[in-house]
Amino acid sequence: MADSLPAELDVVVLGTGLQEAIIAAAYSRIGKKVLHLDRNNYYGGDWASFSFSGLLSWIEECRGQSSSNAEVSWKDKILEGEDAIQLDQIDKTIENVEVFCFASTITEEDGAEEGALENKQSNVDSDSAIANRALISQDEKDQTSTVINDEEKNPENIKDPLSTKDVSTEIIQPEDIPSSTDVPSSTTSDTSVAKELIAADTDSSEINTNSVEQASDVSSQEVTKETKKMTYSQIIKNGRKFNIDLTSKFLYARGPLVDLLVKSNVSRYAEFKNINRILAVQEGKVQQVPCSRADVFASKRLSMIEKRMLMKFLTFCLEYEEHPDEYQDFKDSTFSSYLKTKKLTASLQQYILHSIAMTSESVSTIEGLQATQRFLQCLGRYGNTPFLFPLYGVGEMPQCFCRMSAVFGGTYCLRHSVQCLVVDRETARCKAVIDSNGLRITCEHFIVNESYLPKKSTQNIQYRYISRAVLITDSSILKSESEQISILTVPAREDCQPLVRIIELCPSSMTCPQGTYLVHLTCPSNGTAKEDLEPVMYRLFAAYSESEENDSHECEGEKPKVLWALFFNIRDSSAVDRNAYEGLPSNVYVCSGPSAALGFEQSVEQAEAIFHQLCPGEEFCPAAPNPEDIIYDGDGARPENAGFGTPSETLTVERGENVDADTAEHGQDEKEKISEVSAINKMDRESETSSPDAQTLKNSINETEMPKDAE
């Protein structure tokens, strides 16, 4: 229980975002005492992933935020010579939430749940209530870790997911929020802290790829082809098969997060999938962009002259530092202007600028060359792609590091927060914190997500915002014979409009059920998310129409239909300097939320910088020990079926195009049943709990190194 929290600790971490999770894992790994708290009942904060019902609950939470726990008086805990800094208990990082449903709402006897929509297009009703409770089972605690939950909840049927009113779209502002005592839960709250992966037995420091065997059951393929038109009631029915990210990102194959996963052996807790398609919009049509040498020479859209021109320029970008004379005169020019001087055709310039460098027209030449070089350097490490995506969504990343922290003794408590910091007047340092139950906890350092800071500390900060949209569609933006994850950068049509990044996730990414695709749109905010992203949505997608329900979707050039859409703005504090926060003690370290960038570089760099301030000279996230190096208590005998596997510096990257629907559904159901406590113990009983299908998926590892010509 929360009242049994330790009274003395080395560090208290508030918020379970990616930076906080990495720091907690690194600090626990070197033997420090860590208490990790979050006011939500799910991991990740603004990095979280939700099921569809969980996302609806999150929308209701944005609508009716209030402190989930009755505040306990803390003023009597402040001693003479001490001051208190009261923290904010309400998350105000999300604004302008708008929801639209375009899918058919015809009731089906076998699929519709009570409370399904009756109108074609609707918005969230202020009186709708979503009952979505997570079953938190209390398993036996691991000897090296403690996971504490304040409340135990039972699952209930979802009722009235969305109600309709004949009114205009409602915009939810955090400042105008009615009180609510129900804190909704998400898929993340009732899943494991992270999925465990059996690493391959290899001495290579590279991340090996595993090929998922193609399903031999022809009937399953026929079922996929004959999938019925998706209705809203079917979306609700299959809601648990969704894993919808609040933050949409990819991992660069040679980026800092991949290096950290490999180095720390945290890679064993997750699985990844290649991003096989990089797309571009040319003459109003979506086309695949050739990036590697093999793709360039296999492309039928490029002439032989264009192929040679493109390869020559990409080869130069890979080692541009060695040829400063080539770009020295264009340092003050834009990258787009520099490309025009390289005798590249207009289509090649667009490919390089928007699909390889993935930059806007206004970036400098040096920034464009650096972005292109990074893209090319990541090619070939895990296949013919520079990007990886974690199965089950980006929300798995903070959970992986939370699990590592828990394995090495970190204490976790959700739906629990810190009311105030206790500051010593003489030293001006934070000496303790008072939690939501009025317990005073002594700590050496305090790490906090910026969303918890009081208004007086942030009143002079001008935050940037990110516009986000999440679409559920009925087909891919570029149809192909197999399911693929795609990324598309849409250039701005006007100077005042932002560059929009689109990530399309397929069912084999374990983020959506068969018959649907999950599309994430992201850009820096100029206005509300709907204002920024709706034009791009209608440029590439079409709203679902019941009159077209019986029409064929296989016609070439037909736009995918949007079944459901969510728009919201999320605060971007990644560029805020620590010194900009006023009135904070020197031993209080602030972590920012997600940035608008595609990769995780800023988050990893910030976490590592804070760790080295806390522990100068200590190694950042050293690898977990090998099983043979572990000394067991008692007679020293190693327990049977320990299930540690052989730690190796590898990630499992799923290269298969499709995953058997039964395997995906089974894996998702297992994911939802595992409690937070049992997740910690799962590593010690992997061989007893994993399914045959899951074993096949994890053990089908291809140890062959990718050919060098892929670069």
N, C-alpha and C positions, 0 to 999 in steps of 0.2 A: 504494500500500500504506500501511497505518497507520504504518509506520516512517518514512514521508516527510512526516509532519505538520510544519507550520511550528513553529519553536521560540519565536517571539515573536509575540504577538497582542495586540489591543486587548481582546478579551473572549472567554472560553470559556463556552459555554452547554451545560449538561448536562440532557438530557431534551428530547424533541421534542413536548411538549404544546402546546396552543394559545398560551398566554402566552409560552412560550419561543420558539415559532416567530415570533410577531409581533415580539418584541423583536429577534430575530436579523435579521428582514427590515428593520426600521426602522434597525438599527445598520449593516447592510451598505449600505443605501440611501444613507447619508451618507458612504460611503467608508471605513468602519472595517473592520479585519480581524477576522473572526468565525470561530471554530471551533465547530461544533455537533456534539455527540456524543450517542449514546444506547446504553444497554447492550442494548436489544432489537434485533432485526433487522427491525423495522418502525417506521414513523413513527407518532407520535401518543401513545404511552404509554396512559394511561387514556382518551384521546380517539380511539383507533384504531377502524377498521372492519375486519371480517374476513369472508372467505368462510366457508362452513360448515365445511370441513375446517380452515381456519385457526383458527376458533373452537374446534374440538375440540383443536387443538394448543395454543391458549392455555389451555384447561382443564388439559391435561396440564402445561403450564408452571406454572400455579398449584399443581398437585399436587406437582411435583418440582423446585421452584426451587433453583438454586444459581448461583454465579458461572460464566458461560459460558466465561470465559478463565482459564487458570491464572495466579494472581497472581504478578507479578514483584516481587522484593524492592525496596522503595522507601526503606528506611531509610538506605542509603548515599548517597541523593540529598539528604538533609537536611544542610545545612551548619551551621557554628557560628553561633549567634545566631538560629536558626530553629526553629520548632515545626511539628508536623504535625497536621492534623485528618483522621483516616481516615473515609472516606465508606462508606455502606452499599451493598453490591453486590446486595442482594436486595430486590425490590419486595414490600412488605407491605401494600399499599393494598387488596387484594382478600381478602375472607373469606367463609366459609360458602357455598361453591360447591356447588350441588345440581342435578343433571341428571335429567330424566325424558323417556322416549320413549313416546308413546301410539300412534304410527302403526303400521299393519300391517307386519309384518316378513316377509311371504311373499316368497320368493325369486322374482325374475323373470329369465327367460333373457336379456332384452335390457337390463335395468336394474340388477340387483343387482350390487354389487361384493363382493369377497371380504371376509368378516368382518362381514356385515350381521347385525343383531340377529335372534334367534330367538324372543324373548319379547315380549309386548305392551308391558310397562312395565319399564324398567330404569334402572340408574344406571351411572355411570362406574366401570369396573373399575380397580383400582389397578395391574394388570399390563398393561393395554392400551397398545399402542404405536402412535402415529400417524406415518406417514412422510409428511411434507409439506415438501418442500424447494423453495426458490424459485430459479429460474434467473436469476442476476445476470450479465448480459452486460456485458462491458467495452468500451464504445464510446469513441470519441475524445473527450477532455475538451474542454469549452467553454473559450474563451479567457478568459472572465470568471468562471469558476466551477470548483470542484473537488469531485467526489463520490468518496469513498473507501469501499470495503467491505473488511472483513477477510477474508471467505471467499467462495469461489465455489461455488454449490451447484447440483446438477442435480435436475430434477423426478423424483419417484418416485410410483408408484401408492399410493393410500391403502389401508392394510391395517388390519384390526381397528379401525375407527373407534370403536366402543363394544363392550365385552364385557359379558356379563351374569353376575350371581351372584344367588342367592336369598338376598339379605341386605337389610337396611334401607338407607335412603338414607344415602349417605356424605357427611359434612360435611368440607370441606377447610379446614383452618386453616393459615395461613402459618407458624405456629410449629412445626408438626409435619410438616415436609416432608423427604422423602428426597432425597438428592442425585441430580442428573441432569446429564449432560454435553450432552444434545441440547437446543438452544434451538429451539423450533418457529418456523415462519414463518407469516405471514398473507398475505391478499390484498394488504394494504397494502405489504408488503415487496417484492413483485415487481411492483408497479404503478408508474406514473409518480409523481413527486413531486406532481403535480396535473394535471388535465385542462385543456388550453388552450381558450380560448374566443375566437372572432373577434368583437370588439365592434362594435356598430352604428355607422355613420358618422352621428353626430348630435352637436350641440352641447349638447344638454339635459343637465342635471346629475341628472336623474331616471334611474331604472333602467327601461329599456324592456322590454316583454313580447313574447315571440315565440310565435306560435301554431303548434303542431306539426300538420302536415297529417295528416288522418285517412287511415289505410291503406285503399286501395281494394280490396285483395284480400279478397274475401268468404270464401274458403276459410280464411284465417288466423283470421277471427272464428269460423267454425264449429269450428275446431280448439280454440280457447279454450273454447267452450261445451261441447265434448265431451271436455274434459280428464279423464283417468282419475283415480280416487281416488289421492291422493298417499300413497305408502308410504315407509318409511324408506330403502329402497334407492334410490328415486327422489330423495329429498332428497340422499342422498350423491352420486348421479349428477349432479345439478344444483347441486352445492355451490358451484361457482364463480360461479353467478348470484346468490348471496347476498352482500350487504354489510351485516353485522350490527354495529351501533354498540355500543360499551361505554357511551357517554354519549348519551342521547337528548335532543335539543333542537331548537327552531325558531329562525329568525331573525325578529325583529320588523322589519317593513318600514321603519320609521323608527328602528331601533335603532342603537347605536354600531357594531356589526360591519358592517352594510350600509353605513353611512356611510364606514367605513374601507375596505371593499372598493372602493367607488366612488372615493374620494379617491386611493387608492394605485394604482389600475388592476390590483389583484390579481384583480378580478372577471373578467378575461380568462381566468383559469385554471380557472373553474368554471361550472357551469350550475345553475339553480334551478327549482323547481317550486312553483306555488301550492298552498296548503292550502285546499281548497275547502269543507270541511265542519267545522263546530264542533258537537259533539254534546252532549247532556245525557241523563241518566237520569230519566225522569218516570214515576211509577207502575209501576216495574219494566220500562219499555220505553225503548229508545234512540231518541231523536228528534233531528232537526236543529234547531239554534237559529238564529232570525233575528237577524242582527247589524246589517247595514247598513239604510239606509232602504228600499232596494228589497226586501230580504229580509223586513223587517217587514210591509210592505204587501202582499207576495205570499203571506205565510203564511196557510194555511187553518186552522191550529190556534189562532190568536189571534182573539178577537172584535175588532170595530172599536174598542170602548172600550179594550181591552187594548193595541191598536196605538197609540192616541193616548197612553195613559199611558206606555208604554215609550219612545216617541219623545220625549215631553216630558222624561222623566228622563235619557235619554241625551244630549239637547241640553244639559241643565243640567250633566251631568258633563263635557262637552267644554270648558266654560268655568267650572268651579265656583269658581275663584279669584276671579272677579268678583262672586260672590254669597256672601260669607262668612256673611251672616245666615241662610242656608239650612241651614248645618251647624255653626255656631259652638257651639250648645248640645249638640252630640253628639260633640265632639272626644274625650271620654273614654269614649265608648260604642263598642260593636262595630259594624262595618259592617252586619251582619245586623239588629241592633236599629234602626239608622237606616233601613234599607230598609222596615221595618214601619211607620214613621211617614209614608211617602210615598204611602200609599193604593195600593200595588201588590198585585196578586193573588199568591197563594203561588207559582204557577208562574213569574210574572215575577221574583219575588225569587230563586228558584232559578236562573233563567237568568242574571240579572245577577251573582249571587254566585259561582257555580261555573263558568259558561261564558264570561262576558265578563270580569269581574275575575279569575276563576280563583284565588280566595282561599278560605281556610277561614272557618269561622264566627267565629273568635276575632280576626281582624284588626281594627284600629281603623278608624274612619270615614274618617280622612284617607288611610290606606293603601289602603282600598277605592276611594275616589274617584280616587286617583292611578293605581291599576291599571286602572280603567275608562277613565279619560282616555287612558292610553297605548294601550290597545286601540283606542279610537275614532280616535285620531290616526293610527294605522298603516293604517286602512282606506282603500282607494282609490288608494294609491300604485302598486301593481302588481296591481290587480284588486280584486275584491270580497272581500278577505281581508287580515288584518293580518300574516299569517305567510308565510315562505318556507322551503323545505327544499332543501338541496343534493343534486343527483342523485348517486348512489353513496354517500350517507351523510355523517354529520357528520365522519367521519374525513378527508374531503376538505379541510376548513378548515385544519387545521395544515399539511397538505401544500402547500396553495396558498402560504402564507407562507414555508414552507421553500424552495419553488421560487424565490420572489422573492429571498430571501437568496442562493441559489446563483447566480442570474443576475447579481447584483451582487457576486460574488466570495466568498461564504461557502463554507467548506469543511465537508463533511458526512462523517461516519463512523459507521456503525451497528455494532452488536455491539462497541462500544468504550466504555470508561468512564474515569472518573477515580478513582484509588485514594485520593488524599489531597490536601489543600490545604497549601501551604507558607506559613506565616505568619511575617512578620518580627516578632521580639520587640520591637524598638524602636518601630516604628510601629503594631504590632498590625493590620497589613493583609495581605491575601493577595497575595503577590508572584508566585506560580507554582503550577502544579498538576503532579502526576505521574500520567500516564495508566496504563492497564492493561498497557502494554508496558514500563513503567519509564522512559518518556521524560519529561523535565522540560520544561514549557512555561511560559514567562513570559507573564503577562497583567496588564492593568491592572484588570480587573473579572472577577468570576465570577458567573454566573447559574445557579441550580440549582433543579430541581424538588424539592419538599419530601420526596418519597419517597426521595431519595438521602441525606438528612441522617442523621448517626449518632444512635444512641439517646440518647446523653448530651445532645444538643441538643434532643430532643423529649420527654424523660422526664416533664416536668411539664405537658405539653399534653394536654387532654382533647378528643380528636377527636370530631366528629359523623360519622355514617355515613348513606349513602343506600342504600335497598333497591331493587334492580333485578330485573326479570324480562324475559326475551325469549321470546316465544311464536311458533311457526310454526303458523298456522291454515290451514284449508282454504277459508275464505270470509270475507267482510267482516262486521264487527259490525253494519252497517246496509247491507243489500243495495241496490244501485242499478244503473242500466243501464250506467254507465261506472265506470272505476276512479278512485278518489279517495283522497287522503291525508286522514286524519281525526284530530281531537284530542277527547278526552273526559275530563272531570274528574269523578271519582266521589267524592261527599262521604262523610265518615265516618259510619258508623251509630252509633258510640259516641264519647263524648268522648275516650277514650284512644286511639282509632285515628286514623291520619294520613289526610290527603287524598291520593288516588291519581290521578296523571296518566297517561292512556293515549294513546299515539300509535300509530296504525295506518298502516302503509306498504303501498302497492299495488305491483304489478310495474312500473308505468310510472315509479316512483321509482328504478328500477335497483337495488333492494335485495333483491329476491326473484324467483324464477322464476314463470312463469304457473302458475295453479292454486294458489298459496299467497299468504298475507298475512303480513307481519312486524309483530308487535305488541310495543311497548315499554311496560312499566309502571314507574313511578318514584314514590317517596315518601320522606320522611325516615324513618329507621329507628327503630322502637321495639323490635324484636327482630331475628331473622334475616329475610332477604328472603322466605323461604318463609312464615314466620309472618305477615309483614305483608301479602303480596300474594296468597297462595293463596286466601283467602276472596273477594277481588275477582275473581280468575280464574274461580272456579267460579260466581260470581254472574252473569257475563256470557258465559262460555264453557263448553263441555262437553268432557270428555276423549273422545278418539276411541275408538270401540268397533268391533271387527271384526264384531260381530253386526249393526251398522248400516251396514256397508260398501255395501250395495246400496240403502239408503234414499235418498230424494230429499232434497237439501239446499236445495231451493227453497221449502219450506213456510214460510209467513210466520210469524215469531216463533221459528223454530228457532235455537238458539244455534250459533255457529261451533264447529267441532271443533278442539281443540288437538292437533296432531300431535307436537310436541316442545316442551319447556320447559326454560329455564335460569333459576336463581335465584342471585343473589350480592349481597353487600354491598360497596360501594366507599366508601373514606374521603373525607370532605368536609373539607378544610382551608381552605376559602374564607374562613372567619370568623377564622382565626388571625392575630393581629398579628405583624409581623416581629420586634418586640422580645421576643415570647414564646419565640423560639428562642434557646437559651443558647449562649454561647461562640463565636459566629460573628464574623469580622472585619467591619468596617464596609463594605468593598467587596464583600461577598458578598450577593447579592440572591436572595430565595427566592420562587418561583412556586408557587401553590397548584394543586391538582387541580380537577376539575370540581365545580361547585356543584349543588344540587338545583333551582335555578331553571330556568324554561323557556327563557329567553334567554341571551345571551352577554355581558350588560352587565358583570358582575363581572370576567370574563376580560380584556375589552378595557380596562377602566378600570385594572386592575392592571398590564397590560403598558405602557400609556401612562405611568402614574405612575413605574414603574421606569425607563423610557426617559428621562424628564425628569430623574430623579436622576442618570443616567449622563451625559446631554448637555444641560445646562441651556441654554435658548435655541434649541436645534435644532428644526426642524420634524419632527413625528412622521409617519413614512411618507409623504413627499411622492410625488407621482405620478411614474411612470416617464416618461422623456423621449419626445417624439414622434420618429418615425423620421427626419423631415427635420432634426431637431436633432442627430442622431448624427454624429460625425466619425469616419470610417473611416481605418484606417492605410493606408499605401501611396499609391496615386494618388487616394484619396478617392472612388473609384467605389463606388456602392452595389451589393452583390452581388445577382444575380438571385434571384427567388423567396425574398426574405428572410422573408416570411411573418409580418411583425410585425402586419399589419393596421393599421387606424387607431385609435390609442388614444382612447378616449372614456370619459366618466364614466358608464358604463352597466353593468348586469348583464344577463345573458340569463335571463329567467324563462320557463320552459316552461308554457304555459297549456293545452296540449292535454290531453284526457282520457286518451288512450291513445297508446302508442308501439308501432310495429310490432315484433312479437316478434323478427323477423330482425334489425332494426336494433339492438334492445337486446342480443341475443346477440352480434352482431358487435362492438358497442361494448365489451361486457364482455371479449370475447376480446382485443381490441386493448389494453384496459387492463391485462390480465394479462401481455401479451408485452413491454410497454415496460419497459426497465430504468431504474434510477435515473439512470444517466448519459445515456442517450438521451433521457430526459425533459427534461433541461436543453437539449439540442440541438434538441428537437422544434419549438421556437418558430421556429427558423431554417429549417425545412424542412416547415412545416405543409402547404403546397400539394402536396407530394409524398407525404405519408404518410396524409392524411385520406381516408376513404372517401366515396363519393358520398352514401351515406345520412347520414353524419355531417355532410357539407357542407350537405345539405338541411335538417337539423335546426338547424344553427347559423345559417344564412343566412335562415331563415324568420322574420324579425324584424318585428313589427308596431310601427311607429313612432308609431301613433296614441296620444295621451295618454288615459288613462282618464277617464271623465266624472266631473265633480265631485260629482254627486249620489250617487256611491257612498259618499261620506263620510257 
